[in-house]
Amino acid sequence: MPGFSRHSTISAYERGTRNPSQSALSRLAQLYQVSVPFLVCDGGDLVRMLPPEMRELFHVASQRTDVAQMALRAAQCRREVVRHIDGLLSLLQSAADPVSGE
């Protein structure tokens, strides 16, 4: 995107050590396909921007961090199981393949 060639500029915006100009905000909003108010709002403002039915879902989800942690642990376990199965299949395949030259 023209005008945003330096990662340090964006990083400074994210850290709050530099404020983007109005034109930079407009270009960023266009790039991310969101409104300028969406870019500059804090978490509380963001919740207020949601439709009422989504606000309730957001509040329920924010109270249920245990569910999110369980989902993360399940995904990690799944990756471990897949890794072990891949290892077992490789071992079985190497045992079943005849060694050439014997």
Secondary structure, DSSP 8 states (H G I E B T S, - for coil): -TT---HHHHHHHHHTSS---HHHHHHHHHHHTS-HHHHH--HHHHHHHS-HHHHHHHHHHHH-HHHHHHHHHHHHHHHHHHHHHHHHHHHHHHHHS--TT-
